[in-house]
Amino acid sequence: MIVNTLEPPYYAVIFTSILSNDISDYQKTADRMEELAKLQKGFLGIESARNEIGITVSYWESLDDIIAWKNNIEHTEARNLGREKWYKKYQVRICKVEREYSFKDN
């Protein structure tokens, strides 16, 4: 689902990843992280797609909210498991969204 309720400016955290061969419990943990992120102050929405490369974009009100999410203990534990087990590689990019536009075919 595409998040379409955002009003710039806001922040986007773009998490791009390539999974390893051992992804046991990965989806369970990913689902929990999404559930937990939705409870965090400043969370605005999330979009995700996975094929050879996974891309998850989460949207936040402020940089402080992003740092608080990064420092969440469950999120930290999940990141550690990701490095140890699930990911061959990942990249995180944090961007300020100042403008957006969209199209929808009716």
C-alpha positions as CSV (number, residue, x, y, z in Angstrom):
1,M,0.0,0.0,0.0
2,I,1.2,3.5,-0.8
3,V,1.0,6.0,2.0
4,N,-0.9,9.1,0.7
5,T,-1.7,11.0,3.8
6,L,1.6,12.8,4.3
7,E,2.1,16.6,4.3
8,P,5.7,17.8,3.6
9,P,8.0,18.5,5.1
10,Y,8.7,15.1,6.8
11,Y,11.5,12.6,6.9
12,A,11.9,9.3,5.1
13,V,14.1,6.4,6.2
14,I,15.0,4.2,3.2
15,F,16.2,0.8,4.2
16,T,17.5,-1.2,1.2
17,S,18.6,-4.8,1.8
18,I,19.8,-8.1,0.3
19,L,18.9,-11.2,2.3
20,S,21.2,-14.0,3.2
21,N,20.3,-17.6,2.7
22,D,19.2,-18.0,6.4
23,I,16.0,-16.1,6.8
24,S,14.4,-18.2,9.5
25,D,12.2,-16.0,11.7
26,Y,12.9,-13.0,9.5
27,Q,9.3,-12.3,8.4
28,K,8.1,-12.7,12.0
29,T,10.6,-10.1,13.2
30,A,9.9,-7.8,10.3
31,D,6.2,-7.9,11.1
32,R,7.0,-7.1,14.7
33,M,9.2,-4.2,13.8
34,E,6.4,-2.7,11.7
35,E,3.9,-3.2,14.5
36,L,6.3,-1.6,17.0
37,A,7.3,1.3,14.7
38,K,3.6,2.2,14.3
39,L,3.5,2.8,18.1
40,Q,6.5,5.2,18.1
41,K,6.1,9.0,18.5
42,G,6.4,10.7,15.1
43,F,5.7,7.6,13.0
44,L,3.7,8.6,9.8
45,G,3.6,5.5,7.7
46,I,5.5,2.7,5.9
47,E,5.9,1.2,2.5
48,S,7.8,-2.0,1.6
49,A,8.6,-4.2,-1.4
50,R,10.8,-7.3,-1.6
51,N,12.3,-9.1,-4.6
52,E,16.0,-9.6,-5.1
53,I,16.4,-6.3,-3.3
54,G,14.1,-5.3,-0.4
55,I,13.2,-1.7,0.1
56,T,11.3,-0.4,3.1
57,V,10.6,3.3,3.5
58,S,9.3,4.6,6.8
59,Y,8.1,8.1,7.3
60,W,8.7,10.3,10.4
61,E,7.9,13.7,11.7
62,S,11.4,14.6,12.8
63,L,15.0,13.4,13.0
64,D,14.6,13.1,16.8
65,D,11.8,10.6,16.2
66,I,14.0,8.6,13.9
67,I,16.8,8.5,16.5
68,A,14.4,7.4,19.2
69,W,13.2,4.6,16.9
70,K,16.8,3.6,16.2
71,N,17.5,3.4,19.9
72,N,14.4,1.3,20.7
73,I,15.7,-1.8,22.4
74,E,13.6,-4.3,20.4
75,H,14.7,-2.5,17.2
76,T,18.3,-2.7,18.3
77,E,18.0,-6.4,18.9
78,A,16.4,-7.0,15.5
79,R,19.2,-5.0,13.8
80,N,21.8,-7.1,15.6
81,L,20.1,-10.3,14.4
82,G,19.9,-8.8,10.9
83,R,23.7,-8.3,10.8
84,E,24.4,-11.7,12.3
85,K,21.9,-13.8,10.3
86,W,19.5,-12.3,7.8
87,Y,21.3,-9.7,5.6
88,K,24.2,-10.0,3.2
89,K,24.1,-6.2,2.9
90,Y,21.9,-3.3,3.8
91,Q,22.0,0.5,3.3
92,V,20.1,3.1,5.3
93,R,19.4,6.6,3.9
94,I,17.6,9.4,5.8
95,C,16.0,12.1,3.7
96,K,14.0,15.2,4.2
97,V,10.9,15.2,1.9
98,E,10.1,18.8,1.0
99,R,7.8,18.1,-2.0
100,E,5.7,15.3,-3.3
101,Y,3.2,14.6,-6.0
102,S,1.2,11.6,-7.2
103,F,-0.9,10.0,-9.9
104,K,-3.8,7.5,-9.6
105,D,-5.6,5.9,-12.5
106,N,-9.3,5.8,-11.7
